[in-house]
Amino acid sequence: MTDRQAGTESSPNPTAGCPVHAAQGQCPVSARAQAFDPFAPEYLANPAEALKWSRDQEPVFYSPQLGYWVVSRYEDVKAVFRDNITFSPSIALERVVPPSEEAMATLKRYNYQMNRTLVNEDEPAHMERRRALMDHFLPENLAAKEEMIRRLTREKVDAFVDSGRVDLVEAMLWEIPLTVALHFLGVPKEDMDALKEFSVAHTVNTWGKPTPEQQLKVADAVGRFWQYAGQVLDKMRKEPDGTGWMHHAIRMNGEIPEVVTDSYLHSMMMAIIVAGHETTSLASANALKLLLSDRLVWERICKDPELIPNAIEECLRLEGSVVAWRRRATRDTEIAGVAIPAEAKLLIVSASANHDPRHFENGDFLDIYRDSAVEHLTFGYGSHQCMGKNFARLEMRIFIEELTRRLPHMRLVEDQQFTYLPNLAFRGPQKLVVEWDPALNPERTDPAVLGRRVSFPIGAPSSKEIARTVRVADITMAAEGVRILHLEDPDGLALPAWSPGAHVDLVAGDFSRKYSLCGNPSDPDYTVAVLREDNGRGGSRFIHDQLTKGMTLRLRGPKNYFRLEEDAENHVLIAGGIGITPIIAMADRLKQLGRDYRVHYCGRSRGAMAFAERLLKEHGDRAVLHVSDEGSRADLASVVADCAGTGARIHACGPARLLDALTGLCADLPEGTLRSELFVTDASGAMQDGDVAFEIELEDSDLNLTVPAGQTLLEVVRAAGIDVPSDCEEGLCGSCEVRVLEGGVDHRDRVLSASERSEGSRMMACCSRASGKKLRLAL
């Protein structure tokens, strides 16, 4: 197959040039892969939806039109980001459309010599320069920028607040991020306007698809941008005490010229203007478009500005400004079982990955309470993660906080058409027109509105601080000592959909506890069953003794670390005690799908077994009760033996002794046969007698840290500014997994199997420790 050349289509050829054609001459590229066009209107309007077919059916495919391998699922995109040796970033800034001879001649006339930058450098140069230039991006240094950003924002809002209608992109979202970026660089004020004019040309030149005629105009603008940036840089060199990131880079050029070279300074001057400006501008427009599209969500943010940080993370996940990055395979390798040849070009679509339901429960739904939203890949991942991520967060928070306070009645103008600049990397509406009634502006009746403000901590919001309010609609009894809570949104909003195996965290009084969802996933409300545990930590006693109908609780989730593998040949579901809660939801789903399954439910007495009667009534002879006081204990060895050679998947939930027994019995079955969930931890792996300090070497960040006896690995790396997601922080969920490159691990989690532990290639940062003196980690 031949690629599209210089913006023109060529006739498809089944074998010529295709890197994946079969030996008999039949090209295996699917029809949808052949038709994939990242410049098509439907893709530009919604990349995630346009690649839904890929996430479901063909997560890694070759695009003959583009000449790239496309990667669409979360885990695969993250894996490519993580391995910057196998997957080089060197083509990240390569032009999508090769420049014409005339365009090249134009650039040459301006002596255009754009060099490698932090975005497209390989190791070891990348990390050496990143370390040398990172200081200005640290949280303590970014905090000092808040007043400047807020002043610029208020000036812009002041200019249009009484107009009643405005294009937010033109009025503030385009200019403020660019002005902030230039301030950050330390660019002289008199040069700001000229540099603003050149920024968009650089974007079109690198990631867009200009026609041959447009190439000449773009090349001329890029050349003038390059030339003018050099003049500004020369001016800044004459101010040795100047402030800003570029002045810092100039000083580093004097101290370590072999790392921060002359040509590097010129290239970074251009690159960071675009990186710091357009990504934030477009992300802000995307976020406001999303939030204003759901009136109830917008009103909740207006009433409670503390929701803004996580709302922004959810908007960055659902419609981030960075759609995709590009990588080059440095060797023959595989992604998701698909062979990738050396020198292959990859388009890793983070916009698609951020919607992947395998990672984000109900991934297409806007949920400002989603406590896993910070795990989005819009900022990238690993050693090339965006240095300016916290700068962008700060700007977006201030924009939205000012607008929700001063224009809470603002709304999108109906029937407006949203258009997007055609390019592979960045996405956001070119216009965002809103309107409101100026007579209703809050500051007209309450001038104190102008003086109010909310300051947010720098960095990603903590998942522990994100919770929605739910009301107890009803309470019923499921069995002896088991209460069923029926939970609803106080405003009647449907709660996010969930899948079997999902759980929520209930914040009740001073307690936060995890409970599996066990109702109908299609219902707008949630159902959880709570076993009273008199010897527990107090959460269940509070729910049983103090919670009444009509009271409100705080809720986090839903999240799912115990997913049902629906496509297995057959299923064996095993529950012990209150572990029936996720298992009965799985049984309901398998019955709905018409799958082959069997349920084994173990308990001490029939009266204490929640949902026992419903299980028998609705699942008939597929359900078996094993009741201890009736003499019908489960023969787990026989249950497991019957699975051998059948391709069955065993899903089990219950107390540790049940899961430990099953783990031993399944030891000789194929890896992955058993999936289990422990519904309560037995101890904290972080605090044990005999713990000692150990050293960690973070390979990607080039940091060496010490983990004291009284702290977890997770706490130490976060304090150093390294983003590591987490949820339970008790070794139960697996969300804080990190890759181990060297050293022995003292595993204290309940996630990894025995064989995975013996491999020693990963660990849970929240609880596990080094078994020796040092660990080398891929962080």
PASE-256749 format. One record per residue (C-alpha): z, x, y; residue in three letters. Coordinates in steps of 0.2 Angstrom, whole numbers, padded with zeros to 4 digits, always signed. Layout:
BEGIN
ZXYALA ...
***
This chain:
BEGIN
+0000+0000+0000MET -0003+0006+0018THR +0009+0004+0032ASP +0006-0004+0048ARG +0000+0009+0060GLN +0002+0009+0078ALA +0005-0009+0080GLY -0010-0015+0069THR -0011-0023+0052GLU -0021-0015+0038SER -0027-0024+0022SER -0014-0023+0008PRO -0019-0011-0007ASN -0009-0014-0023PRO -0006+0004-0027THR -0012+0016-0014ALA +0003+0024-0005GLY +0016+0013-0013CYS +0031+0024-0019PRO +0036+0011-0032VAL +0020+0006-0041HIS +0021+0004-0060ALA +0012+0016-0071ALA -0001+0003-0076GLN -0005+0001-0058GLY +0004-0016-0055GLN +0014-0015-0039CYS +0032-0022-0042PRO +0035-0026-0024VAL +0039-0044-0023SER +0030-0057-0012ALA +0045-0058-0001ARG +0047-0040+0001ALA +0028-0038+0005GLN +0030-0051+0018ALA +0045-0044+0027PHE +0042-0041+0045ASP +0057-0035+0056PRO +0047-0040+0072PHE +0043-0057+0066ALA +0051-0071+0077PRO +0062-0078+0063GLU +0070-0061+0060TYR +0072-0057+0078LEU +0081-0074+0080ALA +0092-0072+0066ASN +0091-0056+0055PRO +0105-0061+0043ALA +0097-0078+0039GLU +0080-0070+0037ALA +0087-0058+0024LEU +0098-0071+0015LYS +0085-0071+0001TRP +0087-0052-0001SER +0106-0053-0002ARG +0105-0066-0015ASP +0090-0059-0026GLN +0084-0042-0021GLU +0097-0032-0011PRO +0087-0016-0010VAL +0068-0018-0008PHE +0053-0008-0002TYR +0044-0015+0013SER +0026-0009+0013PRO +0023-0016+0031GLN +0037-0005+0038LEU +0037+0009+0025GLY +0055+0009+0023TYR +0068+0004+0009TRP +0078-0011+0016VAL +0097-0012+0011VAL +0105-0029+0014SER +0122-0031+0005ARG +0139-0025+0012TYR +0145-0013-0001GLU +0128-0005-0002ASP +0126-0003+0017VAL +0144+0004+0018LYS +0140+0016+0004ALA +0125+0023+0013VAL +0135+0025+0029PHE +0149+0034+0020ARG +0137+0047+0012ASP +0129+0056+0027ASN +0124+0070+0016ILE +0113+0061+0003THR +0108+0049+0017PHE +0104+0059+0032SER +0104+0051+0050PRO +0090+0062+0056SER +0078+0048+0058ILE +0090+0036+0067ALA +0080+0039+0083LEU +0063+0041+0076GLU +0050+0030+0084ARG +0045+0015+0074VAL +0027+0016+0080VAL +0020+0033+0081PRO +0015+0037+0099PRO -0003+0038+0104SER -0011+0054+0109GLU -0011+0047+0127GLU +0007+0043+0127ALA +0012+0060+0120MET +0002+0068+0134ALA +0011+0058+0146THR +0028+0063+0139LEU +0022+0081+0139LYS +0018+0081+0157ARG +0036+0077+0161TYR +0042+0091+0149ASN +0050+0078+0138TYR +0061+0087+0125GLN +0073+0075+0118MET +0084+0084+0105ASN +0096+0079+0092ARG +0112+0069+0098THR +0128+0064+0089LEU +0118+0049+0082VAL +0105+0058+0072ASN +0113+0075+0069GLU +0116+0082+0051ASP +0132+0092+0046GLU +0139+0103+0050PRO +0133+0102+0068ALA +0137+0084+0070HIS +0156+0085+0067MET +0158+0102+0077GLU +0151+0093+0092ARG +0159+0077+0089ARG +0176+0085+0088ARG +0173+0095+0104ALA +0168+0079+0114LEU +0179+0066+0107MET +0194+0067+0119ASP +0188+0055+0132HIS +0186+0042+0119PHE +0204+0042+0113LEU +0214+0026+0117PRO +0226+0034+0129GLU +0211+0040+0140ASN +0201+0024+0138LEU +0216+0014+0145ALA +0214+0021+0162ALA +0197+0013+0163LYS +0204-0005+0162GLU +0207-0007+0181GLU +0189-0001+0185MET +0181-0013+0173ILE +0192-0027+0179ARG +0187-0024+0197ARG +0169-0024+0193LEU +0170-0040+0183THR +0180-0049+0196ARG +0167-0044+0210GLU +0153-0051+0200LYS +0162-0067+0195VAL +0167-0069+0214ASP +0149-0069+0218ALA +0144-0084+0207PHE +0160-0093+0204VAL +0155-0107+0216ASP +0137-0108+0212SER +0138-0120+0197GLY +0124-0111+0187ARG +0120-0093+0183VAL +0111-0082+0170ASP +0126-0072+0164LEU +0115-0058+0158VAL +0107-0055+0175GLU +0123-0059+0185ALA +0135-0047+0176MET +0132-0043+0158LEU +0118-0031+0161TRP +0124-0022+0176GLU +0143-0020+0173ILE +0141-0010+0156PRO +0128+0001+0163LEU +0139+0005+0179THR +0154+0008+0168VAL +0144+0020+0157ALA +0138+0029+0172LEU +0156+0030+0179HIS +0162+0036+0162PHE +0149+0050+0162LEU +0154+0055+0180GLY +0136+0052+0187VAL +0136+0053+0206PRO +0136+0036+0214LYS +0120+0039+0223GLU +0111+0042+0207ASP +0117+0026+0198MET +0103+0014+0203ASP +0089+0025+0198ALA +0096+0028+0181LEU +0099+0010+0178LYS +0080+0007+0180GLU +0075+0019+0167PHE +0087+0014+0153SER +0077-0001+0145VAL +0062+0010+0143ALA +0071+0022+0132HIS +0076+0008+0120THR +0058+0001+0119VAL +0051+0019+0116ASN +0063+0022+0102THR +0066+0006+0093TRP +0053-0006+0099GLY +0035-0010+0094LYS +0025-0007+0110PRO +0006-0010+0110THR -0005+0005+0114PRO -0006-0001+0132GLU +0013-0003+0133GLN +0015+0014+0126GLN +0008+0022+0141LEU +0019+0013+0153LYS +0035+0016+0142VAL +0030+0034+0140ALA +0029+0036+0159ASP +0046+0028+0162ALA +0054+0038+0148VAL +0047+0054+0155GLY +0053+0050+0173ARG +0070+0045+0165PHE +0071+0063+0156TRP +0066+0072+0172GLN +0078+0062+0183TYR +0092+0065+0170ALA +0089+0083+0171GLY +0090+0083+0190GLN +0107+0073+0189VAL +0113+0086+0176LEU +0109+0100+0188ASP +0119+0092+0202LYS +0134+0089+0191MET +0134+0107+0185ARG +0138+0112+0203LYS +0154+0102+0202GLU +0165+0112+0190PRO +0180+0101+0194ASP +0171+0084+0192GLY +0178+0071+0181THR +0170+0061+0167GLY +0163+0064+0150TRP +0147+0074+0156MET +0158+0085+0166HIS +0169+0088+0151HIS +0153+0092+0140ALA +0147+0104+0154ILE +0164+0113+0153ARG +0162+0114+0134MET +0145+0121+0136ASN +0153+0135+0145GLY +0167+0138+0132GLU +0157+0135+0116ILE +0138+0136+0121PRO +0134+0138+0102GLU +0141+0121+0099VAL +0137+0112+0115VAL +0120+0119+0120THR +0110+0117+0136ASP +0097+0106+0128SER +0110+0095+0120TYR +0118+0091+0137LEU +0101+0085+0143HIS +0098+0074+0128SER +0116+0067+0127MET +0114+0062+0146MET +0100+0050+0141MET +0107+0045+0124ALA +0124+0040+0130ILE +0118+0030+0145ILE +0109+0019+0132VAL +0122+0019+0119ALA +0136+0015+0131GLY +0126+0002+0141HIS +0114-0009+0130GLU +0125-0011+0115THR +0140-0018+0125THR +0128-0028+0136SER +0120-0037+0122LEU +0136-0038+0111ALA +0144-0047+0126SER +0129-0059+0128ALA +0129-0063+0109ASN +0148-0066+0109ALA +0148-0078+0124LEU +0133-0088+0117LYS +0142-0090+0100LEU +0159-0095+0108LEU +0151-0107+0120LEU +0141-0115+0106SER +0157-0121+0099ASP +0167-0131+0112ARG +0183-0132+0102LEU +0183-0113+0099VAL +0180-0110+0117TRP +0194-0121+0123GLU +0206-0113+0111ARG +0202-0096+0118ILE +0204-0103+0135CYS +0222-0110+0131LYS +0227-0094+0121ASP +0219-0078+0127PRO +0229-0069+0114GLU +0215-0075+0102LEU +0201-0065+0112ILE +0202-0048+0103PRO +0200-0056+0086ASN +0187-0068+0092ALA +0177-0053+0099ILE +0178-0044+0082GLU +0172-0060+0073GLU +0157-0061+0086CYS +0153-0043+0082LEU +0153-0047+0064ARG +0143-0063+0065LEU +0131-0058+0079GLU +0133-0040+0084GLY +0122-0031+0095SER +0117-0017+0082VAL +0106-0025+0069VAL +0102-0010+0059ALA +0102+0009+0057TRP +0090+0021+0049ARG +0093+0035+0036ARG +0083+0047+0026ARG +0086+0051+0008ALA +0088+0070+0005THR +0087+0069-0014ARG +0082+0057-0028ASP +0096+0044-0029THR +0101+0026-0032GLU +0107+0012-0022ILE +0113-0003-0032ALA +0104+0003-0047GLY +0087+0005-0038VAL +0079+0022-0039ALA +0077+0029-0021ILE +0065+0045-0020PRO +0069+0060-0010ALA +0062+0058+0008GLU +0062+0039+0007ALA +0066+0031+0024LYS +0080+0017+0024LEU +0083+0003+0035LEU +0101-0002+0032ILE +0104-0019+0040VAL +0122-0021+0045SER +0118-0038+0053ALA +0114-0044+0035SER +0129-0035+0027ALA +0141-0043+0040ASN +0136-0060+0032HIS +0138-0055+0014ASP +0148-0068+0005PRO +0153-0055-0008ARG +0164-0047+0006HIS +0167-0060+0019PHE +0173-0077+0013GLU +0161-0091+0020ASN +0152-0077+0029GLY +0140-0088+0040ASP +0155-0097+0048PHE +0162-0093+0065LEU +0181-0091+0062ASP +0190-0083+0076ILE +0206-0082+0065TYR +0197-0072+0052ARG +0208-0057+0049ASP +0195-0047+0040SER +0183-0048+0054ALA +0187-0030+0059VAL +0179-0024+0043GLU +0162-0028+0050HIS +0149-0014+0050LEU +0142-0016+0068THR +0150+0000+0074PHE +0144+0009+0058GLY +0156+0017+0046TYR +0162+0034+0041GLY +0159+0050+0051SER +0145+0042+0061HIS +0155+0027+0067GLN +0152+0023+0085CYS +0164+0034+0096MET +0163+0021+0110GLY +0169+0006+0099LYS +0185+0004+0108ASN +0177+0006+0125PHE +0165-0009+0120ALA +0180-0019+0114ARG +0189-0016+0131LEU +0174-0021+0141GLU +0171-0037+0131MET +0189-0042+0131ARG +0190-0041+0150ILE +0173-0051+0152PHE +0179-0065+0141ILE +0197-0065+0148GLU +0191-0067+0166GLU +0178-0080+0162LEU +0190-0091+0151THR +0203-0090+0165ARG +0192-0094+0180ARG +0178-0105+0172LEU +0185-0113+0157PRO +0174-0128+0160HIS +0158-0117+0159MET +0145-0123+0146ARG +0128-0117+0140LEU +0113-0126+0148VAL +0106-0137+0135GLU +0088-0134+0127ASP +0087-0116+0134GLN +0076-0105+0123GLN +0084-0088+0118PHE +0072-0073+0117THR +0075-0056+0110TYR +0068-0039+0114LEU +0058-0034+0099PRO +0066-0019+0091ASN +0074-0013+0075LEU +0091-0008+0081ALA +0098-0019+0095PHE +0098-0038+0097ARG +0105-0049+0111GLY +0098-0064+0121PRO +0088-0058+0137GLN +0095-0073+0146LYS +0111-0083+0144LEU +0111-0098+0157VAL +0127-0107+0159VAL +0133-0121+0171GLU +0149-0129+0177TRP +0155-0141+0191ASP +0163-0129+0205PRO +0174-0143+0210ALA +0183-0141+0194LEU +0186-0122+0196ASN +0205-0120+0192PRO +0207-0108+0207GLU +0203-0122+0219ARG +0219-0131+0215THR +0229-0116+0209ASP +0225-0100+0218PRO +0238-0091+0207ALA +0224-0091+0194VAL +0216-0076+0203LEU +0231-0065+0201GLY +0234-0068+0182ARG +0228-0057+0169ARG +0230-0052+0151VAL +0230-0034+0145SER +0226-0030+0127PHE +0230-0014+0117PRO +0216-0002+0115ILE +0208-0003+0098GLY +0205-0015+0084ALA +0217-0030+0083PRO +0230-0029+0069SER +0227-0042+0055SER +0245-0045+0054LYS +0244-0053+0071GLU +0230-0065+0067ILE +0235-0082+0061ALA +0229-0100+0064ARG +0241-0115+0066THR +0240-0128+0052VAL +0250-0144+0051ARG +0258-0150+0035VAL +0249-0166+0031ALA +0259-0171+0015ASP +0270-0163+0002ILE +0270-0168-0016THR +0278-0161-0032MET +0267-0154-0045ALA +0280-0149-0058ALA +0299-0145-0059GLU +0302-0133-0044GLY +0283-0133-0038VAL +0279-0141-0022ARG +0261-0144-0016ILE +0257-0142+0002LEU +0243-0151+0010HIS +0238-0142+0026LEU +0226-0148+0040GLU +0220-0142+0057ASP +0231-0150+0070PRO +0215-0155+0080ASP +0205-0162+0065GLY +0194-0147+0063LEU +0188-0143+0046ALA +0196-0127+0039LEU +0184-0113+0033PRO +0177-0116+0016ALA +0183-0105+0002TRP +0178-0100-0016SER +0189-0100-0032PRO +0201-0086-0032GLY +0204-0086-0014ALA +0221-0085-0006HIS +0229-0088+0011VAL +0245-0080+0019ASP +0257-0093+0025LEU +0269-0088+0039VAL +0284-0098+0037ALA +0300-0095+0047GLY +0302-0076+0046ASP +0292-0075+0030PHE +0274-0071+0026SER +0268-0075+0008ARG +0252-0076-0002LYS +0247-0092-0010TYR +0231-0096-0020SER +0221-0111-0014LEU +0220-0124-0028CYS +0211-0139-0021GLY +0193-0144-0019ASN +0184-0130-0009PRO +0173-0143-0001SER +0188-0152+0007ASP +0191-0150+0025PRO +0210-0146+0021ASP +0219-0134+0011TYR +0230-0136-0004THR +0243-0123-0010VAL +0257-0124-0024ALA +0273-0115-0021VAL +0285-0111-0035LEU +0303-0111-0029ARG +0310-0093-0033GLU +0329-0092-0030ASP +0329-0074-0033ASN +0314-0070-0022GLY +0313-0064-0004ARG +0316-0081+0004GLY +0299-0088+0008GLY +0298-0101-0006SER +0316-0106-0003ARG +0311-0110+0016PHE +0296-0120+0010ILE +0307-0130-0002HIS +0322-0133+0008ASP +0316-0133+0026GLN +0298-0138+0027LEU +0294-0156+0030THR +0278-0166+0033LYS +0272-0164+0051GLY +0279-0147+0054MET +0267-0133+0058THR +0264-0116+0050LEU +0254-0101+0054ARG +0241-0096+0041LEU +0230-0081+0038ARG +0214-0081+0028GLY +0206-0087+0017PRO +0202-0071+0008LYS +0196-0067-0009ASN +0200-0052-0019TYR +0199-0061-0036PHE +0182-0068-0036ARG +0175-0078-0051LEU +0160-0069-0059GLU +0150-0085-0061GLU +0135-0078-0070ASP +0144-0071-0085ALA +0138-0078-0102GLU +0155-0086-0105ASN +0172-0086-0097HIS +0190-0085-0103VAL +0203-0090-0090LEU +0221-0086-0093ILE +0236-0092-0083ALA +0254-0088-0084GLY +0266-0100-0074GLY +0261-0102-0056ILE +0246-0091-0059GLY +0237-0107-0064ILE +0233-0110-0045THR +0218-0099-0044PRO +0213-0102-0062ILE +0212-0121-0061ILE +0200-0119-0046ALA +0189-0107-0057MET +0189-0120-0071ALA +0184-0133-0059ASP +0170-0123-0053ARG +0164-0118-0070LEU +0164-0136-0076LYS +0153-0140-0060GLN +0141-0126-0065LEU +0140-0132-0083GLY +0146-0114-0089ARG +0154-0110-0106ASP +0172-0107-0103TYR +0190-0110-0110ARG +0207-0110-0101VAL +0223-0104-0109HIS +0239-0109-0099TYR +0255-0102-0104CYS +0272-0108-0098GLY +0290-0110-0103ARG +0291-0129-0103SER +0278-0143-0100ARG +0288-0150-0086GLY +0288-0134-0076ALA +0269-0132-0078MET +0260-0137-0063ALA +0243-0146-0065PHE +0245-0146-0084ALA +0241-0165-0085GLU +0226-0163-0073ARG +0220-0148-0083LEU +0220-0158-0100LEU +0213-0174-0092LYS +0198-0165-0083GLU +0194-0151-0094HIS +0198-0159-0111GLY +0196-0148-0127ASP +0191-0133-0116ARG +0210-0132-0110ALA +0224-0126-0121VAL +0242-0126-0116LEU +0254-0113-0124HIS +0272-0120-0121VAL +0286-0109-0126SER +0299-0122-0129ASP +0287-0132-0140GLU +0284-0117-0151GLY +0265-0114-0146SER +0265-0096-0138ARG +0248-0089-0134ALA +0241-0076-0147ASP +0233-0065-0133LEU +0227-0053-0146ALA +0217-0066-0155SER +0210-0073-0138VAL +0205-0056-0133VAL +0198-0051-0150ALA +0187-0067-0149ASP +0179-0060-0133CYS +0173-0044-0141ALA +0154-0043-0141GLY +0151-0060-0133THR +0148-0054-0115GLY +0163-0064-0109ALA +0173-0061-0093ARG +0192-0063-0094ILE +0200-0069-0077HIS +0219-0069-0078ALA +0233-0073-0066CYS +0252-0073-0069GLY +0267-0062-0070PRO +0266-0043-0073ALA +0271-0043-0091ARG +0256-0055-0095LEU +0244-0044-0086LEU +0250-0028-0093ASP +0249-0035-0111ALA +0231-0041-0107LEU +0226-0024-0100THR +0232-0015-0116GLY +0223-0027-0127LEU +0206-0026-0117CYS +0207-0007-0116ALA +0193-0005-0129ASP +0182-0019-0121LEU +0168-0014-0109PRO +0174-0009-0092GLU +0176-0024-0080GLY +0179-0037-0094THR +0196-0041-0087LEU +0199-0046-0069ARG +0217-0050-0065SER +0227-0055-0050GLU +0246-0052-0049LEU +0253-0066-0038PHE +0268-0056-0033VAL +0272-0037-0032THR +0287-0030-0041ASP +0291-0016-0029ALA +0285-0006-0014SER +0276+0009-0019GLY +0279+0017-0002ALA +0297+0019-0004MET +0303+0027-0020GLN +0317+0040-0024ASP +0310+0057-0026GLY +0295+0055-0014ASP +0290+0071-0005VAL +0279+0075+0009ALA +0261+0080+0005PHE +0246+0086+0015GLU +0229+0077+0017ILE +0213+0084+0022GLU +0201+0071+0030LEU +0183+0078+0026GLU +0173+0066+0037ASP +0185+0068+0052SER +0189+0087+0049ASP +0208+0083+0052LEU +0223+0090+0042ASN +0238+0079+0042LEU +0255+0077+0034THR +0261+0062+0025VAL +0280+0062+0026PRO +0291+0055+0012ALA +0295+0040+0022GLY +0278+0035+0027GLN +0262+0029+0019THR +0245+0037+0019LEU +0239+0022+0028LEU +0251+0023+0042GLU +0248+0041+0045VAL +0229+0040+0046VAL +0229+0025+0057ARG +0241+0035+0069ALA +0227+0048+0070ALA +0214+0035+0075GLY +0205+0033+0059ILE +0201+0015+0055ASP +0206+0010+0037VAL +0205-0009+0033PRO +0220-0017+0024SER +0227-0033+0020ASP +0243-0035+0008CYS +0249-0017+0010GLU +0258-0019-0006GLU +0245-0012-0018GLY +0238-0029-0024LEU +0222-0033-0015CYS +0212-0016-0015GLY +0206-0018+0003SER +0213-0001+0009CYS +0204+0009-0005GLU +0199+0027+0000VAL +0188+0040-0009ARG +0197+0055-0016VAL +0187+0071-0016LEU +0200+0083-0023GLU +0218+0082-0029GLY +0229+0072-0041GLY +0235+0054-0036VAL +0251+0046-0040ASP +0244+0028-0042HIS +0256+0014-0038ARG +0244-0001-0035ASP +0240-0015-0046ARG +0221-0015-0043VAL +0213+0000-0052LEU +0211+0000-0071SER +0217+0014-0082ALA +0200+0022-0083SER +0198+0021-0064GLU +0214+0029-0062ARG +0210+0043-0074SER +0194+0046-0065GLU +0204+0050-0050GLY +0190+0047-0037SER +0199+0033-0027ARG +0216+0027-0022MET +0225+0014-0012MET +0231+0021+0005ALA +0245+0008+0007CYS +0256+0013-0008CYS +0249+0028-0018SER +0253+0046-0015ARG +0248+0063-0020ALA +0255+0069-0037SER +0254+0087-0030GLY +0254+0095-0013LYS +0237+0090-0006LYS +0223+0078-0006LEU +0206+0079+0001ARG +0199+0062+0006LEU +0182+0055+0012ALA +0189+0049+0028LEU 
***
